[in-house]
Amino acid sequence: MQHTGASAATVNRWYAQRDQYSEELRFPEVACTLERTHYYDQEVVEAFWSAWRQDVGTGRLQTAGRRPGDGRGNHGGGWGRDRRDRAVALALAELRQAGGYRRGMATRLAREHGGSERSWQRAMTEARAQYEREHGQNPGQSNVGTAPGSERAAG
C-alpha cells in the first residue's frame, strides 16, 4: 500500500486474483504475516508495480487503480460526481418548475432519463436541500400536497 498508493481493498483484490495474471503482472506472494498484516518483499513489489504501471498506465493509484474521471468515484461503482451533478441539476429544475417537491419525482426522472430510482432519490434529496436554501425553507420542510404558489407564509 505504501509503495503503490493502493487501498487495502485493491491490494487484497490483486492478491486474490493473482493467478489470473501473467507472471510479470502477478502480485507477489506474502513474505510474512504479523498480527493479520501481510508484508511483501519490497523488490518483488517494485518489480510488480513497474510492470503493472506499464501495462495499466497509471502512476500512484489514489483511487483503487482506476484513472481519474472514470465515473466511479472512490467507491468502485455508482455515478461519479460529474454525472451526479447533472442529475442534481435536472432534479433542481424539476423542483423549480413544480414549485417544490412532489411525491414520485425521482421515479419519473428515473423513467425519463434512465438510471436507478435509488440514485435519482439521492440526487433529488441533494436538489431539495439546495432548493430549500434558495427559498429560505427549513431543511425537511416541504410543500407536499400543496399547489404551486399556494404555500402559506409563516407569520
C-alpha positions, 0 to 999 in steps of 0.5 A: 500500500505504501509503495503503490498508493493502493487501498487495502481493498485493491491490494487484497483484490490483486492478491486474490486474483493473482493467478489470473495474471501473467507472471510479470503482472502477478502480485507477489506472494506474502513474505510474512504475516504479523498480527493479520498484516501481510508484508511483501518483499519490497523488490518483488513489489517494485518489480510488480508495480513497474510492470503493472504501471506499464501495462495499466498506465497509471502512476500512484493509484489514489483511487483503487487503480482506476484513472481519474474521471472514470465515473466511479468515484472512490467507491468502485461503482455508482455515478461519479460526481460529474454525472451526479451533478447533472442529475442534481441539476435536472432534479433542481429544475424539476423542483423549480418548475413544480414549485417544490417537491412532489411525491414520485419525482425521482421515479419519473426522472428515473423513467425519463432519463434512465438510471436507478430510482435509488440514485435519482432519490439521492440526487433529488434529496441533494436538489431539495436541500439546495432548493430549500436554501434558495427559498429560505425553507427549513431543511425537511420542510416541504410543500407536499400536497400543496399547489404551486404558489399556494404555500402559506407564509409563516407569520 
